[in-house]
Amino acid sequence: MNPNDKMDFLTIAIPTFNRAKKIQRLLQNIETNILASHLKEKITVFISDNASTDNTKEIVSSFNPKNFNLKYVCQGKNIGGEPNFTFLYHHVESQYIWFMGDDDLLLPGAIGKVYKALETFKPDALLFSFIQPPSSKIKTFDFPEDIATFHEPKIITELLGRYPKMSIYVLKKVEFSLEEIKRTEEISLTTGYSFIDMAYTVMAHSQTPKLCIISEPLATCDEDYMKIYATPEIWNGLWKVFLNPFVVKHSPHLARSRQRESYYTLISVLFAIKIGKYLIDDYGGEYLPPGHADMRCYDKSIHELDWRMDWLVKAPKQFIKFILLKTRLTFLYFIYEKIKKYIN
């Protein structure tokens, strides 16, 4: 008998911190979805609580699911958001793990569609489209097939890193080597995307890598999607996941191009924060101690932002944002918006 036959098929893994109401909402959302899919014997939900100081533990303990197996671990201290992801991956006991953000929600039928794709195609990883903002009609992926499959490693490396949203990643559970665990831990301390690095490592374990993509949106963000909980380094460090050996082997130039894109993204995020498009939530989250997610770290990042003229001249919009940030003239954006409305 295959050892995997004794394992649960799919674990929905949820890292959380101080979001009791959102966890309660998500558990209800998942239970409704599982009930509709008739898969209660196949699904486990595993919550890793990063030492919440609110009533998360009480909420989870009082939740009595009838349609899935619920596991809950409360860390002794806040180990950080990224280490919490890696903890979940290494401690699940199922063939597949589906990471889910505690502030995201499944759309009707999502679990059944993911389960069917996993069972039918047995991929090493599966992705799907995600709705953000909540009313968006734009698909993350737009392939003609209901379920598109990819085997070419170079294409897989690009697709796995195209849309870095944790809740769209479903990975096969494999045993990492000590070297791979060390690398993932290092990534988890320097960037906010260790789940992408894990996806590449999972692919490296397969002799015939396979990626499945469902273009249909299966999950959505909630109304707080414009809030920022992390330090600027998360956006600036995304490119580091493309130094994974699997990526270097099959797409050796991807890290360099994504480093430039990470630079542009950081400029855009900093600019959006300065004009009030993104809001900083000072509860701290998993990435910062409470009360430290404020403008100080973002102003510091603006001050330290490098002048990369070779990249800036290739992206005029980012160049303008960069200049406005560096000269502290972001208020000119509002003048421009007023003039534009007047002209129109």
C-alpha positions in Angstrom: 0.0 0.0 0.0 1.2 3.5 -0.8 2.0 5.3 2.4 0.0 8.3 1.1 -3.1 6.2 1.2 -3.1 6.5 5.0 -2.8 10.2 4.9 -5.5 12.9 4.7 -5.8 14.1 1.2 -5.9 17.9 1.7 -5.1 20.2 4.6 -6.3 23.9 4.5 -3.5 25.6 6.5 -4.3 28.9 8.1 -1.6 31.0 9.9 -3.2 33.7 12.1 -2.6 36.4 14.7 -5.1 38.5 16.5 -7.9 38.1 14.1 -10.5 36.2 16.1 -13.5 37.6 14.2 -11.9 36.9 10.8 -11.0 33.3 11.9 -14.5 32.7 13.0 -15.9 34.0 9.7 -13.4 31.9 7.7 -14.1 28.7 9.6 -17.8 29.1 8.9 -17.0 29.9 5.3 -14.9 26.7 5.0 -17.5 24.5 6.7 -20.2 25.7 4.3 -17.9 25.0 1.3 -16.9 21.5 2.6 -20.6 20.6 3.3 -21.5 21.5 -0.3 -18.6 19.4 -1.7 -19.4 16.3 0.3 -15.7 15.9 1.2 -15.7 16.0 5.0 -13.7 12.8 5.3 -11.0 14.2 3.0 -10.4 17.6 4.4 -8.5 18.9 7.5 -8.2 22.5 8.6 -5.0 23.3 10.5 -4.7 26.6 12.3 -1.4 27.9 13.6 -2.0 30.7 16.0 1.0 33.0 16.3 0.5 33.6 20.1 -2.6 35.9 19.6 -3.4 38.2 22.5 -7.1 38.5 21.6 -9.7 35.7 22.0 -8.6 33.7 19.0 -8.0 30.6 21.1 -11.5 30.8 22.6 -13.1 31.3 19.2 -11.4 28.3 17.7 -11.9 26.1 20.8 -15.6 26.9 20.8 -16.0 26.1 17.1 -17.4 22.6 16.7 -17.2 21.6 13.1 -19.4 18.8 11.9 -18.0 18.6 8.4 -14.2 18.6 8.7 -11.4 17.8 11.1 -10.0 20.8 12.9 -6.5 21.0 14.3 -5.2 24.0 16.3 -1.8 24.9 17.6 -1.0 28.0 19.6 2.7 29.0 19.4 4.3 29.9 22.7 5.4 33.2 21.3 5.1 35.2 18.0 7.5 33.4 15.8 6.9 35.8 12.8 4.5 35.5 9.9 6.8 33.7 7.5 8.1 31.1 10.0 4.4 30.4 10.8 3.9 29.5 7.1 6.8 27.1 7.1 5.7 25.6 10.4 2.4 24.7 8.9 4.0 23.1 5.8 6.3 20.9 7.8 3.6 19.8 10.3 0.7 18.9 8.1 0.0 15.2 7.6 -1.7 15.2 4.2 -0.9 14.7 0.5 -1.6 18.3 -0.2 -1.5 21.6 1.7 -3.6 24.6 0.7 -2.4 27.9 2.4 -5.3 30.2 3.2 -5.0 33.8 4.5 -7.2 34.4 7.6 -8.7 37.5 5.9 -9.6 35.8 2.7 -12.8 33.9 1.8 -13.6 30.9 -0.4 -16.1 31.3 -3.2 -18.9 28.7 -3.5 -17.7 25.3 -4.8 -14.0 26.2 -4.4 -13.0 23.2 -2.3 -14.8 20.7 -4.6 -13.1 22.1 -7.7 -9.6 22.1 -6.1 -10.1 18.6 -4.8 -11.3 17.3 -8.2 -8.3 18.9 -10.0 -5.8 17.4 -7.5 -7.4 14.0 -7.6 -7.6 14.0 -11.4 -4.2 15.5 -12.4 -2.1 14.8 -9.3 0.0 17.9 -9.8 3.0 19.1 -7.7 1.3 22.4 -7.3 -2.0 24.0 -8.2 -3.0 27.7 -8.5 -6.2 29.5 -9.3 -7.5 33.0 -9.9 -8.2 35.3 -7.0 -10.5 38.3 -6.7 -8.9 41.5 -5.5 -10.4 44.1 -5.0 -13.6 42.3 -4.1 -15.5 43.7 -7.1 -12.8 43.0 -9.6 -13.7 41.1 -12.8 -10.1 40.6 -13.9 -8.8 37.0 -13.8 -5.4 36.3 -12.3 -5.1 33.6 -15.0 -7.0 33.4 -18.2 -6.3 30.1 -20.0 -8.9 28.6 -22.4 -9.0 25.2 -20.6 -11.0 24.8 -17.4 -7.9 23.3 -15.9 -4.6 24.0 -17.7 -1.6 21.8 -17.0 2.1 22.7 -17.5 5.2 20.5 -17.6 7.9 22.7 -19.0 10.0 23.8 -16.0 10.8 27.3 -17.5 7.1 28.0 -17.9 6.3 26.6 -14.4 8.9 28.9 -12.8 7.3 32.0 -14.4 3.7 31.0 -13.5 4.5 30.0 -9.9 5.8 33.5 -9.2 3.3 35.5 -11.3 0.8 36.4 -8.6 2.2 36.1 -5.1 -1.0 35.7 -3.2 -0.7 33.0 -0.4 -4.3 31.8 -0.6 -4.0 30.6 -4.2 -1.2 28.1 -3.5 -1.9 24.4 -3.1 1.3 22.3 -2.8 2.1 18.6 -2.6 3.6 17.7 0.7 7.2 16.4 0.3 10.0 15.9 2.8 12.5 18.7 2.5 16.2 18.0 3.0 18.0 19.8 5.8 19.6 22.1 3.2 16.2 22.9 1.8 14.7 23.6 5.2 17.6 25.9 6.0 17.0 27.8 2.8 13.3 28.1 3.4 14.0 29.4 6.9 16.4 32.0 5.5 13.9 33.1 2.9 11.2 33.4 5.6 13.4 35.8 7.6 14.2 38.1 4.6 11.1 38.2 2.5 7.3 37.7 2.7 7.0 35.0 0.2 8.4 31.7 1.6 5.4 29.8 0.2 6.6 30.6 -3.3 10.1 29.3 -2.4 8.4 26.1 -1.0 6.5 25.7 -4.3 9.7 25.8 -6.3 11.3 23.3 -3.9 8.3 20.9 -4.2 8.8 21.1 -8.0 12.5 20.2 -7.6 11.5 17.0 -5.9 9.5 15.8 -9.0 11.1 14.0 -11.9 8.3 15.2 -14.1 7.1 18.6 -12.6 3.4 19.3 -13.1 1.5 22.5 -12.4 -2.2 22.9 -12.7 -4.0 26.2 -13.0 -7.7 26.8 -12.6 -8.5 30.2 -14.3 -11.8 30.5 -12.5 -11.7 32.6 -9.4 -12.1 30.4 -6.3 -11.4 32.9 -3.5 -11.6 36.6 -2.7 -10.1 39.2 -0.4 -12.2 41.0 2.1 -12.9 44.7 2.6 -9.6 45.3 4.5 -7.5 44.4 1.5 -6.1 48.0 1.4 -4.6 47.7 4.8 -0.9 47.2 5.2 0.4 45.0 8.1 4.1 44.5 7.1 7.4 46.3 6.6 8.4 47.6 3.2 11.0 44.9 2.9 8.3 42.4 1.9 7.9 44.0 -1.5 11.5 44.8 -2.0 12.5 41.2 -1.2 10.2 39.2 -3.5 12.9 38.7 -6.1 14.9 36.6 -3.6 12.6 33.6 -4.0 13.8 33.4 -7.7 17.2 32.4 -6.4 15.8 29.0 -5.5 17.9 26.3 -7.2 15.0 25.1 -9.3 14.5 28.6 -10.8 18.2 29.2 -11.3 18.5 25.9 -13.1 15.6 26.5 -15.5 15.2 30.3 -15.7 18.6 31.7 -14.7 17.7 35.3 -15.7 14.4 35.4 -13.9 15.8 36.6 -10.5 17.4 39.7 -12.1 14.3 40.7 -14.0 12.1 40.2 -10.9 14.5 42.2 -8.8 13.7 45.2 -11.0 10.0 44.5 -10.7 10.3 44.3 -6.9 12.0 47.7 -7.0 9.1 49.1 -9.0 6.5 47.5 -6.7 8.2 49.0 -3.6 8.0 52.4 -5.2 4.4 52.0 -6.0 3.5 50.7 -2.5 5.4 53.6 -0.8 3.7 56.1 -3.1 0.2 54.6 -2.5 0.8 54.8 1.3 1.9 58.4 1.1 -1.2 59.5 -0.8 -3.5 57.5 1.5 -4.5 54.8 -1.0 -3.1 52.1 1.3 -3.7 52.3 5.1 -1.3 51.2 7.7 -2.9 49.0 10.4 -1.0 49.7 13.6 -2.1 46.5 15.3 1.3 45.1 14.2 0.3 41.8 12.6 2.7 38.9 12.5 5.5 40.9 11.0 5.8 43.7 13.4 5.3 44.2 17.2 2.0 46.0 18.0 2.2 49.7 17.5 5.1 49.6 15.1 3.3 49.4 11.8 3.4 53.1 11.3 4.8 55.7 8.9 8.3 55.6 10.5 9.4 52.4 8.8 8.0 53.6 5.5 9.6 57.0 5.7 12.8 55.3 6.5 12.4 53.0 3.5 11.8 56.1 1.3 14.9 57.7 2.6 17.0 54.6 1.9 15.4 53.9 -1.5 18.3 53.5 -4.0 18.6 55.7 -7.1 18.5 53.0 -9.8 18.7 55.2 -12.9 19.2 52.2 -15.2 15.8 50.9 -14.1 14.0 54.2 -13.5 14.5 55.5 -17.1 12.8 52.4 -18.4 9.6 53.0 -16.3 8.6 56.7 -16.5 5.6 56.4 -14.1 7.8 54.8 -11.5 10.4 57.5 -12.1 7.9 60.2 -11.4 6.7 58.5 -8.2 10.3 58.0 -7.1 11.1 61.7 -7.6 7.9 62.8 -5.7 8.8 60.5 -2.8 12.4 61.6 -2.6 11.5 65.3 -2.8 8.5 64.9 -0.4 6.2 66.4 -3.0 3.6 63.7 -3.1 1.0 66.4 -2.4 1.4 67.4 -6.1 -0.5 64.2 -7.0 -3.7 65.6 -5.4 -3.2 68.9 -7.4 -2.8 66.8 -10.6 -6.0 64.8 -9.8 -8.0 68.1 -9.3 -6.7 69.5 -12.5 -7.5 66.3 -14.4 -11.1 66.3 -13.1 -11.5 70.0 -14.1 -10.2 69.3 -17.6 -12.4 66.3 -18.1 
